[in-house]
Amino acid sequence: MRAKAGFGSGLLGVLIFSGSLPATRLAVSGFAPLFLTAARAVIAALLGGALLWLLRQTRPARGDLAALALVSLGVVVGFPLLTALALRGMTSAQAIVFVGMLPLATALFGVLRGGERPRPAFWLFSVLGSAAVAGFALSQGGAAGAGPNLLMLAAILLCGLGYAEGAALSRRLGGWQVISWALLLALPAMAILACITWPARWDGIGAPAWSGLAYVSVFSMLVGFVFWYRGLALGGIASVGQLQLLQPFLGLALAALIVGEPVSGTMLAVSAAVVLCVAGARRFA
């Protein structure tokens, strides 16, 4: 029951995160990447802080601060900033190449930081699933320049670290509490950055950019982590982390609804293969 609950909660988190890249693409059409990163963190921190205060949550111990700092570095600052910068020089399809590698990064840090020891068959299914995602994205999107590629690679590594570290903390502090405390820890720096990068004019910022900012601030930065960290804590970092293999295809489906991009039969076929890899990886984790 615990594993099933973790799997279901993790799936909800992935569904929410799947809208992150399309929303970020919308947001960077009107906001600079630095301001977008700071603004989304400040908005989410205020919401998370309000929840912590209203529900009278106990402050984390001093020993948890280092781990919370790593969560902040990975998912509050690193991934949002680096993906926003990368998406100004690459397409969503090209970014999917790297998002498909996120389960491997999460599993790797789950082993290094979370003490998990998945069986060898898990790594086989994980690599196969990542290869399927990468192959599909490369066939659709082509290659981007070295700069955006390196930015996305760094973003995925930092995100995997933040996911694994947050999952380990969630076992003690709770899922939504971890991301809320991590956001508050980063709030002073993000508030200063928001003031420094404040847009000179607001009248030229369109509704799509505002809607993108709203989504990444509330859902990508806070609500999604409530389900995601709970899923990782209950079902295991390596096992539930494989659900991220579905994220690129869910993201493309959302992009099709928002932008009108076609969904090909190849995408559906590769999605089915990825589902099988997720099931295999979960069995052997």
Secondary structure by P-SEA (a helix, b strand, c coil): caaaaaaaaaaaaaaaacaaaaaaaaaaccccaaaaaaaaaaaaaaaaaaaaaaaccccccccaaaaaaaaaacccccaaaaaaaaaacccaaaaaaaaaaaaaaaaaaaaacccccccaaaaaaaaaaaaaaaaaaaaccccccaaaaaaaaaaaaaaaaaaaaaaaaaacccaaaaaaaaaaaaaaaaaaaaaaacccccccccaaaaaaaaaaacccccaaaaaaaaaaaacccccccccccaaaaaaaaaaaaaccccccaaaaaaaaaaaaaaaaaaaac
